[in-house]
Amino acid sequence: YDNVYPHNLRTKLYDKVINSDYHIGWADTKIIENSDKVFMYSEWDAEKYIKSGLLTGIKSEDLLGKIDNRLPVKCIVNCGTFGDVYIPHSHYNQDVLLYYANLDWKVEWNGETAFYSEDLKEVILTNPYVPGRVVWFNGEVPHSIKPQAHIGPKFRFTISLFFDKDAPKMMFGGMKVE
């Protein structure tokens, strides 16, 4: 989804992303052989992602329909660098809203998201890193980041919201009556 957020909200989100408190230790997988593949991340609590406008600022009825009044169970801001190595992984029983937060990005800087076949032998789709783009996908589909090129910006920022597929329906102000 492109043009989900107006430019002023995209700028606000970028400011929040670059001023987040980052930690080292986010891992795409728990496989011990890949335990050295950890990244810089910031975890936002519910108050922070709601105040950011990330959910309330969505202007796509189709995307809102996919969210279906669920609140995310987790919000992670990833800060990737050109030296990072990413492992294909999946998120059991979750849908993912992935937001590309950089305000400027050129196609030759790479950094796309790759989606794989179940056996991880084929890339079935790549989604280019387009500033402001939202990618909604089934988290059970194996996926990974393709590292950005060293000629691009030092940091590649994304915000990921994880929604349990069987989560109760919520409104931003409380429980929805069904």
Disulfide bonds with the S-S distance in Angstrom:
none
